[in-house]
Amino acid sequence: MKVIVNGKVIEVFDGAKVEHAIRKFAPATLKAVKQGLLYVTDSFGNKVALDGSLTDDEALCIQPEANNLNS
């Protein structure tokens, strides 16, 4: 199954969760999401949880948390 993370196509297994796609995209990014420095949105701009399900061709975007912009 293919998903798109920040414009990059990532190949993940069927049944993969958001966490799997972010880990494959960049392990350090996954760590930052878990620390609350970044968050993940879907193509509609809705925040998604790391344990959220994925569908083929789903697009995800990684964003900085607003309260961390001036840190």
Predicted model as a PDB file, atoms N, CA, C, CB and O in Angstrom, pLDDT in the B-factor column:
MODEL        1                                                                  
ATOM      1  N   MET A   1       0.856  -1.166   0.000  1.00 96.00           N  
ATOM      2  CA  MET A   1       0.000   0.000   0.000  1.00 96.00           C  
ATOM      3  C   MET A   1       0.903   1.230   0.000  1.00 96.00           C  
ATOM      4  CB  MET A   1      -0.975  -0.003   1.228  1.00 96.00           C  
ATOM      5  O   MET A   1       1.951   1.248   0.647  1.00 96.00           O  
ATOM      6  N   LYS A   2       0.489   2.237  -0.720  1.00 97.00           N  
ATOM      7  CA  LYS A   2       1.260   3.478  -0.796  1.00 97.00           C  
ATOM      8  C   LYS A   2       0.522   4.596  -0.080  1.00 97.00           C  
ATOM      9  CB  LYS A   2       1.530   3.867  -2.263  1.00 97.00           C  
ATOM     10  O   LYS A   2      -0.689   4.756  -0.237  1.00 97.00           O  
ATOM     11  N   VAL A   3       1.255   5.363   0.702  1.00 98.00           N  
ATOM     12  CA  VAL A   3       0.744   6.574   1.324  1.00 98.00           C  
ATOM     13  C   VAL A   3       1.731   7.697   1.032  1.00 98.00           C  
ATOM     14  CB  VAL A   3       0.532   6.383   2.867  1.00 98.00           C  
ATOM     15  O   VAL A   3       2.881   7.446   0.671  1.00 98.00           O  
ATOM     16  N   ILE A   4       1.288   8.897   1.187  1.00 98.00           N  
ATOM     17  CA  ILE A   4       2.123  10.055   0.899  1.00 98.00           C  
ATOM     18  C   ILE A   4       2.344  10.812   2.202  1.00 98.00           C  
ATOM     19  CB  ILE A   4       1.473  10.975  -0.188  1.00 98.00           C  
ATOM     20  O   ILE A   4       1.390  11.187   2.883  1.00 98.00           O  
ATOM     21  N   VAL A   5       3.600  11.031   2.538  1.00 98.00           N  
ATOM     22  CA  VAL A   5       3.953  11.770   3.747  1.00 98.00           C  
ATOM     23  C   VAL A   5       4.764  12.990   3.317  1.00 98.00           C  
ATOM     24  CB  VAL A   5       4.759  10.871   4.766  1.00 98.00           C  
ATOM     25  O   VAL A   5       5.856  12.856   2.765  1.00 98.00           O  
ATOM     26  N   ASN A   6       4.221  14.173   3.573  1.00 97.00           N  
ATOM     27  CA  ASN A   6       4.877  15.427   3.167  1.00 97.00           C  
ATOM     28  C   ASN A   6       5.316  15.385   1.703  1.00 97.00           C  
ATOM     29  CB  ASN A   6       6.091  15.707   4.065  1.00 97.00           C  
ATOM     30  O   ASN A   6       6.407  15.841   1.361  1.00 97.00           O  
ATOM     31  N   GLY A   7       4.472  14.844   0.859  1.00 97.00           N  
ATOM     32  CA  GLY A   7       4.740  14.815  -0.575  1.00 97.00           C  
ATOM     33  C   GLY A   7       5.601  13.659  -1.052  1.00 97.00           C  
ATOM     34  O   GLY A   7       5.827  13.513  -2.253  1.00 97.00           O  
ATOM     35  N   LYS A   8       6.081  12.843  -0.141  1.00 97.00           N  
ATOM     36  CA  LYS A   8       6.938  11.706  -0.497  1.00 97.00           C  
ATOM     37  C   LYS A   8       6.128  10.414  -0.436  1.00 97.00           C  
ATOM     38  CB  LYS A   8       8.172  11.621   0.450  1.00 97.00           C  
ATOM     39  O   LYS A   8       5.464  10.147   0.565  1.00 97.00           O  
ATOM     40  N   VAL A   9       6.179   9.616  -1.493  1.00 98.00           N  
ATOM     41  CA  VAL A   9       5.461   8.343  -1.526  1.00 98.00           C  
ATOM     42  C   VAL A   9       6.210   7.326  -0.665  1.00 98.00           C  
ATOM     43  CB  VAL A   9       5.306   7.824  -2.991  1.00 98.00           C  
ATOM     44  O   VAL A   9       7.412   7.114  -0.822  1.00 98.00           O  
ATOM     45  N   ILE A  10       5.463   6.709   0.246  1.00 96.00           N  
ATOM     46  CA  ILE A  10       6.007   5.717   1.170  1.00 96.00           C  
ATOM     47  C   ILE A  10       5.252   4.412   0.964  1.00 96.00           C  
ATOM     48  CB  ILE A  10       5.902   6.200   2.656  1.00 96.00           C  
ATOM     49  O   ILE A  10       4.021   4.413   0.928  1.00 96.00           O  
ATOM     50  N   GLU A  11       5.953   3.320   0.829  1.00 97.00           N  
ATOM     51  CA  GLU A  11       5.339   1.991   0.699  1.00 97.00           C  
ATOM     52  C   GLU A  11       5.248   1.365   2.085  1.00 97.00           C  
ATOM     53  CB  GLU A  11       6.160   1.072  -0.279  1.00 97.00           C  
ATOM     54  O   GLU A  11       6.257   1.199   2.769  1.00 97.00           O  
ATOM     55  N   VAL A  12       4.031   1.019   2.491  1.00 97.00           N  
ATOM     56  CA  VAL A  12       3.803   0.359   3.778  1.00 97.00           C  
ATOM     57  C   VAL A  12       2.948  -0.882   3.549  1.00 97.00           C  
ATOM     58  CB  VAL A  12       3.118   1.327   4.796  1.00 97.00           C  
ATOM     59  O   VAL A  12       2.344  -1.044   2.489  1.00 97.00           O  
ATOM     60  N   PHE A  13       2.902  -1.747   4.540  1.00 97.00           N  
ATOM     61  CA  PHE A  13       2.131  -2.977   4.432  1.00 97.00           C  
ATOM     62  C   PHE A  13       0.639  -2.696   4.611  1.00 97.00           C  
ATOM     63  CB  PHE A  13       2.610  -4.003   5.469  1.00 97.00           C  
ATOM     64  O   PHE A  13       0.264  -1.722   5.263  1.00 97.00           O  
ATOM     65  N   ASP A  14      -0.206  -3.545   4.037  1.00 96.00           N  
ATOM     66  CA  ASP A  14      -1.651  -3.426   4.232  1.00 96.00           C  
ATOM     67  C   ASP A  14      -1.954  -3.532   5.715  1.00 96.00           C  
ATOM     68  CB  ASP A  14      -2.423  -4.514   3.430  1.00 96.00           C  
ATOM     69  O   ASP A  14      -1.424  -4.409   6.398  1.00 96.00           O  
ATOM     70  N   GLY A  15      -2.803  -2.647   6.216  1.00 96.00           N  
ATOM     71  CA  GLY A  15      -3.134  -2.636   7.630  1.00 96.00           C  
ATOM     72  C   GLY A  15      -2.227  -1.744   8.460  1.00 96.00           C  
ATOM     73  O   GLY A  15      -2.383  -1.661   9.679  1.00 96.00           O  
ATOM     74  N   ALA A  16      -1.274  -1.071   7.805  1.00 97.00           N  
ATOM     75  CA  ALA A  16      -0.353  -0.190   8.522  1.00 97.00           C  
ATOM     76  C   ALA A  16      -1.108   0.964   9.163  1.00 97.00           C  
ATOM     77  CB  ALA A  16       0.731   0.346   7.575  1.00 97.00           C  
ATOM     78  O   ALA A  16      -2.167   1.379   8.690  1.00 97.00           O  
ATOM     79  N   LYS A  17      -0.544   1.467  10.237  1.00 98.00           N  
ATOM     80  CA  LYS A  17      -1.081   2.615  10.955  1.00 98.00           C  
ATOM     81  C   LYS A  17      -0.238   3.850  10.621  1.00 98.00           C  
ATOM     82  CB  LYS A  17      -1.101   2.352  12.495  1.00 98.00           C  
ATOM     83  O   LYS A  17       0.825   3.746  10.008  1.00 98.00           O  
ATOM     84  N   VAL A  18      -0.723   4.997  11.029  1.00 98.00           N  
ATOM     85  CA  VAL A  18      -0.008   6.250  10.794  1.00 98.00           C  
ATOM     86  C   VAL A  18       1.424   6.149  11.325  1.00 98.00           C  
ATOM     87  CB  VAL A  18      -0.750   7.434  11.460  1.00 98.00           C  
ATOM     88  O   VAL A  18       2.366   6.594  10.668  1.00 98.00           O  
ATOM     89  N   GLU A  19       1.582   5.573  12.497  1.00 98.00           N  
ATOM     90  CA  GLU A  19       2.913   5.428  13.102  1.00 98.00           C  
ATOM     91  C   GLU A  19       3.886   4.697  12.176  1.00 98.00           C  
ATOM     92  CB  GLU A  19       2.807   4.681  14.432  1.00 98.00           C  
ATOM     93  O   GLU A  19       5.049   5.085  12.071  1.00 98.00           O  
ATOM     94  N   HIS A  20       3.423   3.652  11.513  1.00 98.00           N  
ATOM     95  CA  HIS A  20       4.302   2.886  10.612  1.00 98.00           C  
ATOM     96  C   HIS A  20       4.780   3.744   9.443  1.00 98.00           C  
ATOM     97  CB  HIS A  20       3.572   1.639  10.080  1.00 98.00           C  
ATOM     98  O   HIS A  20       5.946   3.686   9.055  1.00 98.00           O  
ATOM     99  N   ALA A  21       3.870   4.536   8.891  1.00 98.00           N  
ATOM    100  CA  ALA A  21       4.232   5.391   7.756  1.00 98.00           C  
ATOM    101  C   ALA A  21       5.219   6.470   8.179  1.00 98.00           C  
ATOM    102  CB  ALA A  21       2.981   6.035   7.145  1.00 98.00           C  
ATOM    103  O   ALA A  21       6.178   6.753   7.462  1.00 98.00           O  
ATOM    104  N   ILE A  22       4.986   7.070   9.339  1.00 98.00           N  
ATOM    105  CA  ILE A  22       5.890   8.115   9.810  1.00 98.00           C  
ATOM    106  C   ILE A  22       7.259   7.522  10.156  1.00 98.00           C  
ATOM    107  CB  ILE A  22       5.290   8.837  11.037  1.00 98.00           C  
ATOM    108  O   ILE A  22       8.285   8.141   9.874  1.00 98.00           O  
ATOM    109  N   ARG A  23       7.286   6.348  10.755  1.00 97.00           N  
ATOM    110  CA  ARG A  23       8.561   5.688  11.073  1.00 97.00           C  
ATOM    111  C   ARG A  23       9.355   5.429   9.793  1.00 97.00           C  
ATOM    112  CB  ARG A  23       8.316   4.355  11.833  1.00 97.00           C  
ATOM    113  O   ARG A  23      10.566   5.645   9.755  1.00 97.00           O  
ATOM    114  N   LYS A  24       8.674   4.968   8.752  1.00 97.00           N  
ATOM    115  CA  LYS A  24       9.373   4.688   7.496  1.00 97.00           C  
ATOM    116  C   LYS A  24       9.820   5.988   6.825  1.00 97.00           C  
ATOM    117  CB  LYS A  24       8.469   3.880   6.543  1.00 97.00           C  
ATOM    118  O   LYS A  24      10.873   6.027   6.189  1.00 97.00           O  
ATOM    119  N   PHE A  25       9.027   7.048   6.964  1.00 97.00           N  
ATOM    120  CA  PHE A  25       9.373   8.354   6.403  1.00 97.00           C  
ATOM    121  C   PHE A  25      10.637   8.890   7.061  1.00 97.00           C  
ATOM    122  CB  PHE A  25       8.211   9.352   6.584  1.00 97.00           C  
ATOM    123  O   PHE A  25      11.575   9.299   6.376  1.00 97.00           O  
ATOM    124  N   ALA A  26      10.661   8.888   8.407  1.00 96.00           N  
ATOM    125  CA  ALA A  26      11.826   9.383   9.138  1.00 96.00           C  
ATOM    126  C   ALA A  26      11.675   9.034  10.617  1.00 96.00           C  
ATOM    127  CB  ALA A  26      11.994  10.921   8.948  1.00 96.00           C  
ATOM    128  O   ALA A  26      10.825   9.611  11.296  1.00 96.00           O  
ATOM    129  N   PRO A  27      12.468   8.116  11.124  1.00 96.00           N  
ATOM    130  CA  PRO A  27      12.366   7.738  12.533  1.00 96.00           C  
ATOM    131  C   PRO A  27      12.486   8.922  13.496  1.00 96.00           C  
ATOM    132  CB  PRO A  27      13.427   6.727  12.856  1.00 96.00           C  
ATOM    133  O   PRO A  27      11.812   8.942  14.526  1.00 96.00           O  
ATOM    134  N   ALA A  28      13.318   9.891  13.184  1.00 96.00           N  
ATOM    135  CA  ALA A  28      13.471  11.055  14.065  1.00 96.00           C  
ATOM    136  C   ALA A  28      12.190  11.888  14.094  1.00 96.00           C  
ATOM    137  CB  ALA A  28      14.658  11.926  13.607  1.00 96.00           C  
ATOM    138  O   ALA A  28      11.855  12.493  15.113  1.00 96.00           O  
ATOM    139  N   THR A  29      11.488  11.910  12.979  1.00 96.00           N  
ATOM    140  CA  THR A  29      10.215  12.632  12.929  1.00 96.00           C  
ATOM    141  C   THR A  29       9.190  11.946  13.819  1.00 96.00           C  
ATOM    142  CB  THR A  29       9.692  12.723  11.480  1.00 96.00           C  
ATOM    143  O   THR A  29       8.436  12.617  14.523  1.00 96.00           O  
ATOM    144  N   LEU A  30       9.153  10.625  13.795  1.00 97.00           N  
ATOM    145  CA  LEU A  30       8.237   9.889  14.664  1.00 97.00           C  
ATOM    146  C   LEU A  30       8.536  10.216  16.127  1.00 97.00           C  
ATOM    147  CB  LEU A  30       8.347   8.361  14.413  1.00 97.00           C  
ATOM    148  O   LEU A  30       7.615  10.409  16.920  1.00 97.00           O  
ATOM    149  N   LYS A  31       9.801  10.280  16.482  1.00 97.00           N  
ATOM    150  CA  LYS A  31      10.182  10.610  17.858  1.00 97.00           C  
ATOM    151  C   LYS A  31       9.671  12.006  18.234  1.00 97.00           C  
ATOM    152  CB  LYS A  31      11.722  10.537  18.029  1.00 97.00           C  
ATOM    153  O   LYS A  31       9.165  12.206  19.338  1.00 97.00           O  
ATOM    154  N   ALA A  32       9.803  12.958  17.323  1.00 96.00           N  
ATOM    155  CA  ALA A  32       9.337  14.326  17.581  1.00 96.00           C  
ATOM    156  C   ALA A  32       7.818  14.384  17.724  1.00 96.00           C  
ATOM    157  CB  ALA A  32       9.789  15.262  16.455  1.00 96.00           C  
ATOM    158  O   ALA A  32       7.300  15.157  18.530  1.00 96.00           O  
ATOM    159  N   VAL A  33       7.100  13.570  16.945  1.00 97.00           N  
ATOM    160  CA  VAL A  33       5.637  13.502  17.080  1.00 97.00           C  
ATOM    161  C   VAL A  33       5.285  12.945  18.459  1.00 97.00           C  
ATOM    162  CB  VAL A  33       5.007  12.619  15.951  1.00 97.00           C  
ATOM    163  O   VAL A  33       4.409  13.479  19.140  1.00 97.00           O  
ATOM    164  N   LYS A  34       5.955  11.889  18.864  1.00 96.00           N  
ATOM    165  CA  LYS A  34       5.687  11.288  20.173  1.00 96.00           C  
ATOM    166  C   LYS A  34       6.023  12.239  21.321  1.00 96.00           C  
ATOM    167  CB  LYS A  34       6.479   9.998  20.326  1.00 96.00           C  
ATOM    168  O   LYS A  34       5.419  12.157  22.391  1.00 96.00           O  
ATOM    169  N   GLN A  35       6.976  13.132  21.104  1.00 94.00           N  
ATOM    170  CA  GLN A  35       7.360  14.112  22.128  1.00 94.00           C  
ATOM    171  C   GLN A  35       6.438  15.332  22.125  1.00 94.00           C  
ATOM    172  CB  GLN A  35       8.807  14.558  21.912  1.00 94.00           C  
ATOM    173  O   GLN A  35       6.552  16.196  22.995  1.00 94.00           O  
ATOM    174  N   GLY A  36       5.529  15.407  21.156  1.00 93.00           N  
ATOM    175  CA  GLY A  36       4.606  16.533  21.081  1.00 93.00           C  
ATOM    176  C   GLY A  36       5.153  17.761  20.378  1.00 93.00           C  
ATOM    177  O   GLY A  36       4.544  18.829  20.429  1.00 93.00           O  
ATOM    178  N   LEU A  37       6.296  17.619  19.724  1.00 95.00           N  
ATOM    179  CA  LEU A  37       6.883  18.741  18.991  1.00 95.00           C  
ATOM    180  C   LEU A  37       6.248  18.918  17.623  1.00 95.00           C  
ATOM    181  CB  LEU A  37       8.378  18.544  18.839  1.00 95.00           C  
ATOM    182  O   LEU A  37       6.190  20.029  17.096  1.00 95.00           O  
ATOM    183  N   LEU A  38       5.773  17.823  17.051  1.00 96.00           N  
ATOM    184  CA  LEU A  38       5.117  17.812  15.744  1.00 96.00           C  
ATOM    185  C   LEU A  38       3.803  17.063  15.868  1.00 96.00           C  
ATOM    186  CB  LEU A  38       6.026  17.162  14.656  1.00 96.00           C  
ATOM    187  O   LEU A  38       3.586  16.321  16.826  1.00 96.00           O  
ATOM    188  N   TYR A  39       2.917  17.266  14.880  1.00 97.00           N  
ATOM    189  CA  TYR A  39       1.698  16.473  14.806  1.00 97.00           C  
ATOM    190  C   TYR A  39       1.424  16.122  13.349  1.00 97.00           C  
ATOM    191  CB  TYR A  39       0.495  17.236  15.430  1.00 97.00           C  
ATOM    192  O   TYR A  39       2.017  16.701  12.438  1.00 97.00           O  
ATOM    193  N   VAL A  40       0.533  15.183  13.143  1.00 98.00           N  
ATOM    194  CA  VAL A  40       0.243  14.673  11.806  1.00 98.00           C  
ATOM    195  C   VAL A  40      -1.195  15.028  11.437  1.00 98.00           C  
ATOM    196  CB  VAL A  40       0.469  13.132  11.733  1.00 98.00           C  
ATOM    197  O   VAL A  40      -2.107  14.890  12.252  1.00 98.00           O  
ATOM    198  N   THR A  41      -1.386  15.491  10.196  1.00 97.00           N  
ATOM    199  CA  THR A  41      -2.726  15.774   9.690  1.00 97.00           C  
ATOM    200  C   THR A  41      -3.001  14.953   8.445  1.00 97.00           C  
ATOM    201  CB  THR A  41      -2.892  17.270   9.390  1.00 97.00           C  
ATOM    202  O   THR A  41      -2.083  14.477   7.776  1.00 97.00           O  
ATOM    203  N   ASP A  42      -4.300  14.795   8.143  1.00 97.00           N  
ATOM    204  CA  ASP A  42      -4.696  14.141   6.902  1.00 97.00           C  
ATOM    205  C   ASP A  42      -4.820  15.198   5.806  1.00 97.00           C  
ATOM    206  CB  ASP A  42      -6.037  13.361   7.080  1.00 97.00           C  
ATOM    207  O   ASP A  42      -4.475  16.359   6.023  1.00 97.00           O  
ATOM    208  N   SER A  43      -5.303  14.806   4.648  1.00 95.00           N  
ATOM    209  CA  SER A  43      -5.384  15.733   3.515  1.00 95.00           C  
ATOM    210  C   SER A  43      -6.413  16.836   3.724  1.00 95.00           C  
ATOM    211  CB  SER A  43      -5.715  14.974   2.255  1.00 95.00           C  
ATOM    212  O   SER A  43      -6.439  17.804   2.963  1.00 95.00           O  
ATOM    213  N   PHE A  44      -7.258  16.707   4.739  1.00 96.00           N  
ATOM    214  CA  PHE A  44      -8.259  17.729   5.045  1.00 96.00           C  
ATOM    215  C   PHE A  44      -7.804  18.657   6.173  1.00 96.00           C  
ATOM    216  CB  PHE A  44      -9.578  17.068   5.421  1.00 96.00           C  
ATOM    217  O   PHE A  44      -8.527  19.578   6.555  1.00 96.00           O  
ATOM    218  N   GLY A  45      -6.605  18.411   6.701  1.00 95.00           N  
ATOM    219  CA  GLY A  45      -6.076  19.231   7.776  1.00 95.00           C  
ATOM    220  C   GLY A  45      -6.479  18.784   9.168  1.00 95.00           C  
ATOM    221  O   GLY A  45      -6.221  19.484  10.147  1.00 95.00           O  
ATOM    222  N   ASN A  46      -7.109  17.622   9.264  1.00 96.00           N  
ATOM    223  CA  ASN A  46      -7.508  17.085  10.561  1.00 96.00           C  
ATOM    224  C   ASN A  46      -6.342  16.357  11.213  1.00 96.00           C  
ATOM    225  CB  ASN A  46      -8.710  16.140  10.412  1.00 96.00           C  
ATOM    226  O   ASN A  46      -5.643  15.586  10.556  1.00 96.00           O  
ATOM    227  N   LYS A  47      -6.129  16.601  12.514  1.00 96.00           N  
ATOM    228  CA  LYS A  47      -5.091  15.857  13.226  1.00 96.00           C  
ATOM    229  C   LYS A  47      -5.463  14.380  13.255  1.00 96.00           C  
ATOM    230  CB  LYS A  47      -4.901  16.405  14.668  1.00 96.00           C  
ATOM    231  O   LYS A  47      -6.628  14.025  13.436  1.00 96.00           O  
ATOM    232  N   VAL A  48      -4.467  13.531  13.075  1.00 97.00           N  
ATOM    233  CA  VAL A  48      -4.676  12.089  13.137  1.00 97.00           C  
ATOM    234  C   VAL A  48      -3.756  11.491  14.198  1.00 97.00           C  
ATOM    235  CB  VAL A  48      -4.420  11.432  11.753  1.00 97.00           C  
ATOM    236  O   VAL A  48      -2.643  11.967  14.419  1.00 97.00           O  
ATOM    237  N   ALA A  49      -4.241  10.449  14.842  1.00 97.00           N  
ATOM    238  CA  ALA A  49      -3.476   9.766  15.880  1.00 97.00           C  
ATOM    239  C   ALA A  49      -2.493   8.786  15.248  1.00 97.00           C  
ATOM    240  CB  ALA A  49      -4.417   9.032  16.858  1.00 97.00           C  
ATOM    241  O   ALA A  49      -2.705   8.309  14.133  1.00 97.00           O  
ATOM    242  N   LEU A  50      -1.430   8.496  15.962  1.00 98.00           N  
ATOM    243  CA  LEU A  50      -0.438   7.556  15.456  1.00 98.00           C  
ATOM    244  C   LEU A  50      -1.013   6.159  15.271  1.00 98.00           C  
ATOM    245  CB  LEU A  50       0.748   7.501  16.392  1.00 98.00           C  
ATOM    246  O   LEU A  50      -0.512   5.392  14.449  1.00 98.00           O  
ATOM    247  N   ASP A  51      -2.052   5.816  16.018  1.00 98.00           N  
ATOM    248  CA  ASP A  51      -2.659   4.491  15.857  1.00 98.00           C  
ATOM    249  C   ASP A  51      -3.815   4.492  14.850  1.00 98.00           C  
ATOM    250  CB  ASP A  51      -3.155   3.986  17.202  1.00 98.00           C  
ATOM    251  O   ASP A  51      -4.570   3.524  14.757  1.00 98.00           O  
ATOM    252  N   GLY A  52      -3.941   5.586  14.103  1.00 97.00           N  
ATOM    253  CA  GLY A  52      -4.985   5.680  13.093  1.00 97.00           C  
ATOM    254  C   GLY A  52      -4.700   4.789  11.892  1.00 97.00           C  
ATOM    255  O   GLY A  52      -3.548   4.586  11.508  1.00 97.00           O  
ATOM    256  N   SER A  53      -5.769   4.265  11.307  1.00 96.00           N  
ATOM    257  CA  SER A  53      -5.654   3.403  10.128  1.00 96.00           C  
ATOM    258  C   SER A  53      -5.341   4.228   8.886  1.00 96.00           C  
ATOM    259  CB  SER A  53      -6.949   2.599   9.916  1.00 96.00           C  
ATOM    260  O   SER A  53      -5.649   5.417   8.812  1.00 96.00           O  
ATOM    261  N   LEU A  54      -4.729   3.575   7.927  1.00 97.00           N  
ATOM    262  CA  LEU A  54      -4.399   4.209   6.651  1.00 97.00           C  
ATOM    263  C   LEU A  54      -5.125   3.506   5.511  1.00 97.00           C  
ATOM    264  CB  LEU A  54      -2.876   4.191   6.410  1.00 97.00           C  
ATOM    265  O   LEU A  54      -5.465   2.326   5.599  1.00 97.00           O  
ATOM    266  N   THR A  55      -5.349   4.248   4.455  1.00 96.00           N  
ATOM    267  CA  THR A  55      -5.875   3.674   3.218  1.00 96.00           C  
ATOM    268  C   THR A  55      -4.888   3.967   2.097  1.00 96.00           C  
ATOM    269  CB  THR A  55      -7.292   4.245   2.880  1.00 96.00           C  
ATOM    270  O   THR A  55      -4.062   4.874   2.204  1.00 96.00           O  
ATOM    271  N   ASP A  56      -4.981   3.198   1.033  1.00 96.00           N  
ATOM    272  CA  ASP A  56      -4.090   3.367  -0.110  1.00 96.00           C  
ATOM    273  C   ASP A  56      -4.196   4.789  -0.652  1.00 96.00           C  
ATOM    274  CB  ASP A  56      -4.420   2.344  -1.216  1.00 96.00           C  
ATOM    275  O   ASP A  56      -5.298   5.318  -0.793  1.00 96.00           O  
ATOM    276  N   ASP A  57      -3.080   5.398  -0.949  1.00 96.00           N  
ATOM    277  CA  ASP A  57      -2.968   6.758  -1.495  1.00 96.00           C  
ATOM    278  C   ASP A  57      -3.364   7.854  -0.524  1.00 96.00           C  
ATOM    279  CB  ASP A  57      -3.808   6.875  -2.717  1.00 96.00           C  
ATOM    280  O   ASP A  57      -3.582   8.991  -0.941  1.00 96.00           O  
ATOM    281  N   GLU A  58      -3.463   7.541   0.760  1.00 97.00           N  
ATOM    282  CA  GLU A  58      -3.770   8.577   1.750  1.00 97.00           C  
ATOM    283  C   GLU A  58      -2.583   9.517   1.883  1.00 97.00           C  
ATOM    284  CB  GLU A  58      -4.124   7.949   3.126  1.00 97.00           C  
ATOM    285  O   GLU A  58      -1.428   9.096   1.832  1.00 97.00           O  
ATOM    286  N   ALA A  59      -2.889  10.796   2.053  1.00 98.00           N  
ATOM    287  CA  ALA A  59      -1.844  11.801   2.205  1.00 98.00           C  
ATOM    288  C   ALA A  59      -1.803  12.297   3.641  1.00 98.00           C  
ATOM    289  CB  ALA A  59      -2.070  12.974   1.238  1.00 98.00           C  
ATOM    290  O   ALA A  59      -2.831  12.622   4.234  1.00 98.00           O  
ATOM    291  N   LEU A  60      -0.597  12.349   4.187  1.00 98.00           N  
ATOM    292  CA  LEU A  60      -0.368  12.848   5.535  1.00 98.00           C  
ATOM    293  C   LEU A  60       0.608  14.015   5.471  1.00 98.00           C  
ATOM    294  CB  LEU A  60       0.170  11.725   6.464  1.00 98.00           C  
ATOM    295  O   LEU A  60       1.472  14.078   4.596  1.00 98.00           O  
ATOM    296  N   CYS A  61       0.453  14.933   6.413  1.00 98.00           N  
ATOM    297  CA  CYS A  61       1.363  16.076   6.481  1.00 98.00           C  
ATOM    298  C   CYS A  61       1.810  16.232   7.925  1.00 98.00           C  
ATOM    299  CB  CYS A  61       0.683  17.391   5.953  1.00 98.00           C  
ATOM    300  O   CYS A  61       1.000  16.135   8.846  1.00 98.00           O  
ATOM    301  N   ILE A  62       3.082  16.470   8.117  1.00 97.00           N  
ATOM    302  CA  ILE A  62       3.644  16.645   9.457  1.00 97.00           C  
ATOM    303  C   ILE A  62       3.809  18.139   9.700  1.00 97.00           C  
ATOM    304  CB  ILE A  62       5.015  15.887   9.616  1.00 97.00           C  
ATOM    305  O   ILE A  62       4.410  18.852   8.897  1.00 97.00           O  
ATOM    306  N   GLN A  63       3.265  18.595  10.822  1.00 94.00           N  
ATOM    307  CA  GLN A  63       3.240  20.019  11.154  1.00 94.00           C  
ATOM    308  C   GLN A  63       3.910  20.256  12.506  1.00 94.00           C  
ATOM    309  CB  GLN A  63       1.787  20.549  11.171  1.00 94.00           C  
ATOM    310  O   GLN A  63       3.902  19.369  13.359  1.00 94.00           O  
ATOM    311  N   PRO A  64       4.487  21.433  12.711  1.00 93.00           N  
ATOM    312  CA  PRO A  64       4.999  21.763  14.044  1.00 93.00           C  
ATOM    313  C   PRO A  64       3.843  22.152  14.963  1.00 93.00           C  
ATOM    314  CB  PRO A  64       6.040  22.913  13.964  1.00 93.00           C  
ATOM    315  O   PRO A  64       2.889  22.796  14.526  1.00 93.00           O  
ATOM    316  N   GLU A  65       3.927  21.768  16.213  1.00 86.00           N  
ATOM    317  CA  GLU A  65       2.936  22.200  17.202  1.00 86.00           C  
ATOM    318  C   GLU A  65       3.101  23.699  17.407  1.00 86.00           C  
ATOM    319  CB  GLU A  65       3.095  21.420  18.559  1.00 86.00           C  
ATOM    320  O   GLU A  65       4.222  24.185  17.561  1.00 86.00           O  
ATOM    321  N   ALA A  66       2.006  24.426  17.411  1.00 78.00           N  
ATOM    322  CA  ALA A  66       2.035  25.890  17.520  1.00 78.00           C  
ATOM    323  C   ALA A  66       2.730  26.360  18.793  1.00 78.00           C  
ATOM    324  CB  ALA A  66       0.619  26.444  17.480  1.00 78.00           C  
ATOM    325  O   ALA A  66       3.449  27.359  18.773  1.00 78.00           O  
ATOM    326  N   ASN A  67       2.522  25.653  19.895  1.00 70.00           N  
ATOM    327  CA  ASN A  67       3.131  26.090  21.157  1.00 70.00           C  
ATOM    328  C   ASN A  67       4.632  25.849  21.200  1.00 70.00           C  
ATOM    329  CB  ASN A  67       2.477  25.381  22.320  1.00 70.00           C  
ATOM    330  O   ASN A  67       5.286  26.239  22.166  1.00 70.00           O  
ATOM    331  N   ASN A  68       5.188  25.218  20.183  1.00 60.00           N  
ATOM    332  CA  ASN A  68       6.630  24.953  20.136  1.00 60.00           C  
ATOM    333  C   ASN A  68       7.351  25.799  19.088  1.00 60.00           C  
ATOM    334  CB  ASN A  68       6.873  23.484  19.854  1.00 60.00           C  
ATOM    335  O   ASN A  68       8.552  25.633  18.877  1.00 60.00           O  
ATOM    336  N   LEU A  69       6.629  26.700  18.435  1.00 55.00           N  
ATOM    337  CA  LEU A  69       7.248  27.498  17.366  1.00 55.00           C  
ATOM    338  C   LEU A  69       8.321  28.439  17.879  1.00 55.00           C  
ATOM    339  CB  LEU A  69       6.194  28.297  16.641  1.00 55.00           C  
ATOM    340  O   LEU A  69       9.290  28.709  17.169  1.00 55.00           O  
ATOM    341  N   ASN A  70       8.175  28.937  19.078  1.00 54.00           N  
ATOM    342  CA  ASN A  70       9.139  29.886  19.621  1.00 54.00           C  
ATOM    343  C   ASN A  70      10.131  29.253  20.582  1.00 54.00           C  
ATOM    344  CB  ASN A  70       8.418  30.992  20.316  1.00 54.00           C  
ATOM    345  O   ASN A  70      10.848  29.958  21.291  1.00 54.00           O  
ATOM    346  N   SER A  71      10.176  27.932  20.608  1.00 50.00           N  
ATOM    347  CA  SER A  71      11.091  27.240  21.528  1.00 50.00           C  
ATOM    348  C   SER A  71      12.482  27.173  20.966  1.00 50.00           C  
ATOM    349  CB  SER A  71      10.595  25.839  21.829  1.00 50.00           C  
ATOM    350  O   SER A  71      13.380  26.626  21.606  1.00 50.00           O  
TER     351      SER A  71                                                      
ENDMDL                                                                          
END                                                                             
